[in-house]
Amino acid sequence: MSEAKLLLNAYYEALYDQLEAKKDILATRTQEILREETMKRWREGLDEEKYGAYQDACLAFLDERIETYNPVGIQYTFDRIRSREAIELELQLDWYDSHAEWEALMEAVYSKAEAGVTDERMVELADELIEEVGAFPDKSIISTYEAKPDLRKLPDYAVARAIEEIIR
């Protein structure tokens, strides 16, 4: 496995560890962001029942996002079976365009990858990546929502914002 691939795996593992450890804080902050955003933009579009559904969606999306970084399931992301075409299709299916963010992440990974690093150094490099680029694909989610707010995008946005606040 190349040094870059090892570092990318370490990046995802570090994200998983950080987010899993702060899951309760993330859930609380996600709910606060949801409340703030609905009061600002969607007050008239959500009755109590719909708001409850959006709260549930936010919590489900948070669990889903944390699990995408889970090192136990990382082989699904990086397995040989996963082709470039599959990655490209996933990037196209998302309501946000994360191509530029993915390229920036990979550029940062390649610039930081070092041969023969210790496990401790790999953790340091992964933490540096998180500090430098955040949690992929949060920047894409946030910027797309903020450019054109849409109630259907709100749960993803609330989760992405909470994650970015917590990891920094």
Secondary structure, 3 states (H helix, E strand, C coil): CCHHHHHHHHHHHHHHHHHHHCHHHHHHHHHHHHHHHHHHHCHHHCCHHHHHHHHHHHHHHHHHHHHHCCCCCHHHHHCCCCCHHHHHHHHHHCCCCCHHHHHHHHHHHHHHCCCCCCHHHHHHHHHHHHHHHCCCCHHHHHHHHHHCCCHHHHHHHHHHHHHHHHHC
